[in-house]
Amino acid sequence: MGEEDFRLAVRAFLAELTGGQAAEQWEHDRALPRSVWQALGENQLLGLGYPQRLGGSGVPLLHSVAFLSELGRTGFAGFRTAVAVHSYMANHYLGQYGSPFLQRQYLAPALAGRKVAALAITEPEAGSDLAALSTLAVPDGEDFLVTGVKSMVVNGSAADYFVLACRMSDTASDSSRSKSGGISLLVVDAALPGVTAAPQPTLGWHSAGTATVAFDGVRVAGSQVIGRAGAGFYQLLYGLQYERLAAAAMAVGGTEHCLQVLVDQLRRRSAHGRQLAQFQAVRHRVAALATEAVAARELVAHAARCFDSAKLPVAECSMAKLYATELASRAADACLQLHGSAGYLEDSIAARLLRDTRAATIAAGPTEVMYDLIASSVLD
């Protein structure tokens, strides 16, 4: 199926999946029901970025970009983020570096929608600075004892397993404290003794099931290490570019949805005897946002093509993530502003869009870090 036909088929499926009051109920429940994951898996939408030998679809990366963009167009950022974290973030590491055992045990059922994955990197005192990670995996025979706390874990409340970034060493003060040394990725079952997840209320992304997850001396088998022990920093270096591309693609779809909500409002409402859509100041503001939305879409497609050319597109993904997420935030701000007082009501669509867009400018590296990465590629 061609990319455009695929996009339209996905749009129709997601409209049915989120239709009625379904997605609103997920927002209220602050979680996605298992039936959503099953439906996505049955329609082969959780494995787009994976080869067929792993249970994926084996389609080009631009199909994933189209899917992520259509997730954004649903207008429910918690839903789209939960799906993206599952398919394009946590499970990405299993697909790229996992052993055949880990791929059979976790990846295959996850792509089929039978298991839910979460990515546990951020800590209360460590986000983009990987050198500050303090969660520790101490060797104990052939196993590891894992201790630490992770915050802002999307899908954390419902996950069957966590892809966990930690330091793997005998002590917390040895040479592994260097930025790249000692960081490893482990798969940790959510049901293991010592794993506890507590819902973490957030400003937006209400249906993403975000949680704080504590690991208190959790015994994890050595076979749960993803790839080579100590290689986590380099695995994350690649994976974060993938994550930023996903965030950018979803932001593009989110901007397009936001613009449609705004256009509908401007055509529906009048002031001083004129339709709001007829005021020049309003028209010019919408024109600028619409132009930037097209530019953002092309920038995301360019970053995706760089991935397909086997290049590690740090600058391109940083640019796409920076531009698309900041644009989505500006569009949501304009949407609320031009809804007037009705937009400021807590249960309005405009208010939800504004709450949801802010997180994307922070997750996967905040805007300030994106500027730094881009500047390094240009100046250094």
N, C-alpha and C positions, 0 to 999 in steps of 0.2 A: 504494500500500500504506500502510495506517495505521501510526502510529508503533509501536504495540504489536506488530502483526504483523511489522513490519520488525525490531523488537528480537529477537523469537523466531527469525526466520529467520537473523539475524546470529549469534545465540548458537549455533544448530545448526551453521552453517558454520564458525565459529571453533573449536568443539569438535572438529570433524573435522580442521581444519587443524592444530591443536596437539596432537591426540590421539596415543595410544601414547607413544612416546618422542621424538616430533618436536621439541617445544619444549625438552625436556631436552637434546637434541642441540644445538640452537641455543645454549643456555646454555653448553654445553661448548665449542662452536666459537667462541663470542663473536662470532657474526655470523648474519645471516639469509641463507638461500640465495635465489638469484634466483627459484626456483620459487614462493616465498612471495609475492613482489611480483607475479609473473605471475598467481597465483591471485586475489589481492586485486583486481588490475586487471580481470581477466576477469569478476569478479563485481560490477564497478562500485562498489567500496567505497573506492577512492582518490580519487574525484571527487565525493563527496557534497556538499561545500560549494561547488561550482562550477556555473555555468550550463551548459546543454546546448551552447551555441554554442562553449564551450571544451573540450567533451568530457566535461563533468561530468554529474551526475544531475539537478541543478536541484531537489532536494528541500528542504523547510524545514530550518532550522538545528537544530531539535529532533531530527531524524533523525541528524544528526552527533553530537549529544549522546548519543543512544542507542547509536550505533556505538562511540564513545569509551568509554562506560561498559561496554559488553560487552567491549571490548578489555581493560579493567581487570579484568573478572571472569575472564579466562583465568588470572590469577595470575602472569603472566610480564611483569614491568614493562619488561624490555629490549625485548621484542617490541612491546609497546604504545607505548613511547616512540619507537622507530624509525619506526613507521607514522605516529604523530602528527606527528613532526618533518617527515616527508616531505610529508604531505597538508595539515596545518593550520598549519605554520610556514614552512618554506622556500618551498613552492610557493604559499602564500597571497600572497606579494608579487608573484609572477608573475601570478597571477590578478587581483589588484587593480590593479597598476600597470605590468605588463609590456607591451611593444610587441607588435603582432601577430606580428612575427618571433620574438621570444622565446617567445611562447606556442605558436607552431607548432613551434619547434625544441626546446623543453624541456618546457613544461607538458603538451602533448598526449601525448607518449610517457610522461611520468611518471604521468599519470592512468591510462594504460593498463597500467602496471606494467612498461614496457620500459626506463625509466631510473629511477635512484635519486637523490634530492635530499638535500642536507645544508645546514644553516643554520650559518654561521660568524660568530658575533658575539663570544663570550667570548674573552678573551685572558688570558695568565698573570697580568697585572697589571690587568685591567679586566673587570668583570662587569656589574653593574647600572648602574655609572657610565659612561654613554656618553661623557662628556667626557674620559675617560681612554683611549679607543681610540687606538692608535698605528699600526695597519696603514695604510699610505699608498699611494694611487694617484696617481702623478705623470704629468701629461700628457706625451706624446711623439708629436708629430704628431697623428694622429687616434686614436691608441691611448693606453693607460695602462700604466705599469710599476708593478706591485703588489708591495709588500714588507711582510712582517709574519708573525706567528705567531698562530694561533688554537688554543685548547685546548677540551677537553670538547665536541668536535664529534661529535654523534650521527650515525650513518651515515657518519662520516668515512672509515672503512676501506674502504667499498664504494661510495661516492658516484660518480656519473657527472659531477655538477656541484655547485658550492657557490654558495649565495646568500650573498654576502660583504658584511659591513659594514666600511667603511673611510673614511678621510679622503681627500678629493679636493682636492689643492692642489699648489702648486709647492714649498712647504717645509712642514716639520712644526711650524714655530713661528709661523705667521702667524695672522691673526684667525680662521681656521677652527677654532682650538682652543676656541672657545666651545662650550657644550654642544650647541646645535642647528646650528651652522654647519659646513659642510664635510663632513658625514657623507653618504655615498652608499651605495647598494646595487648590487653588480655580480653578474652571473652569470659564474662562472669554471669552465671545463671542467677536470675532474680530470686529464685526460691532457696538459694543456699543460706544456711544459718549465718547470721551476722550481717545480712543485707537488709536494710530498712529504707523504705521510700516514704517521704512525707510530701503531700501536695504543697506546691509553692505558688501562692496566688500572684498573678502578674497583671500588669496594666492592660495588656492585650493578649492575643494568641490564646484565648480562653479554652479552646477545645484541644490544645496541644498536650494536655496532661503533664505539664511541667512540674518537676519535683526536685526536692533535695534528697540525695541518696547517700546514705552512710554505709561504710564498709568497716566492720569492727572485727578484725582478725579473721577475715573470711578465708577459708582454705580453698585454694584454686589449684587444680591439677596443672602440672607443667605442660601438658598437651594443649592447654587453652591459650598459650602464647600465639599471637598472630605474627607469622613470619619469624624473623630472627630476634631474639632477646636483645634489647638495646638499640634496635633500629627504629623505634617509634618516632623519633624526631623527623627522620627522613620520610617515613610513611605519611606523617601528618603534613609535611611540607607539600607533598603532592596532593594529598587528600583535601587540604584546605583550599586549593585552587578549584577543585571540583565543587566543593561546598560553596565557594563564592560565585561560581558560574550558576549554580542552582538558585542561589539567592537572587542573583540578577535576573534570571529568567522569570522567576515568580514575581519579582517586583514589576517587570514589564507588563505581565498580565494583570497585576493588581492596579497599575496605573490606568490601563485601558478600561478596566471595570469602573474605577473611580471616575474617569472622564464620562463614561456613559451615565452613571448616576447623576453627575453634575449637569450634563446636557439635558437629561430628562427634567431635572428641577428647573433649569433656566427656561425651558419651553413651557413648563406648566405654570410657573408663577409670574405675576405681573406687579409692577410698581409705577405709580404716577401715570396710569393708563397705558403703559407699554409692557410688552413681554420682556422679561429680564434678558432674554437672549438677544434683544435688539439694542442694548446699551453698548456703546463702543468700548468703554473701559472693560466691560465683561467679555466681550467678543475677543479683544486683543489678548486678554489673559488666557482664555481657553485656547486660542490659536497658538500661543507660545507653548503651552503644555502639550498640545497635540503634536506639534513639530518635534518637541523633545522626546515624546513617546516613540515616534518613528526612529529617531536617532538612537535611542536606547535599544530598541529591538535589533537594529543593525549591528550595534556594538556587541551585543550578546552573541549574535550569530558569528561575528568575526572571532570572538574568543573561543567559541565552540569549534570553529574550523582550525584554530591553532592547536587545540587538543588533538584533532584528527590527524594533524601533520606530525605527531609524535614530539611536539615541542612542549616544554613545561611553561605555560603562558602566565607567569606570575604577574607581569605588568598588565597584560590584556584582561585577565580575570579581575584584577584589582580595579582597573578602569571601569569595567562593566558593572562590577558590584557597587563601586562608589557612585557612578552616574545614575544607575537604575534605581537604587534604593533611596538616594537623596531626591530623585525626581518623584518617586512614589510618595515620599513624605510631603513634598511641596504640593503635589496634586491633591492629597488628602486635606492639607491645610486650606487650599483654595476651595475645595468642595464644602468644607464646613463653613468657611467664611461666606460663601455665596448662597448657602442655605439660610443664612441669617440666624435668628434666635432659635428656630426649629432645629438647626444643626447642632446647637449646644446642649440639647437634651441628651441625657445619658443613654437612652435607649434608641437614639436615632442612628441610621445607617452611617451618616457622615461622622458621628462621634466614634463609632466602632472602627471605621476606616482609619481615622487619625490615630487612635490608640494602637492599632495593629501595625501601622507602617513604621513606627519609631523603632521597634525592635530590630527590624532588618538592617538599619543603619549601624547597629551595634554588633549583632551576631556575626560569627565567622570573621571577626576582625572589624573594629569600628572604623568609621570614616577617616579618623585621624591616622590610623595605621595604613589605610589604603593610600592616602596621600604620601605617606612616608615610602611605601613600597614603589609607588609610581615615580617619585622623585629620585629614588635610588637607581631605577632603571634608566632614567633620562640623564642624570647628573653624574653618577658614579661609574 
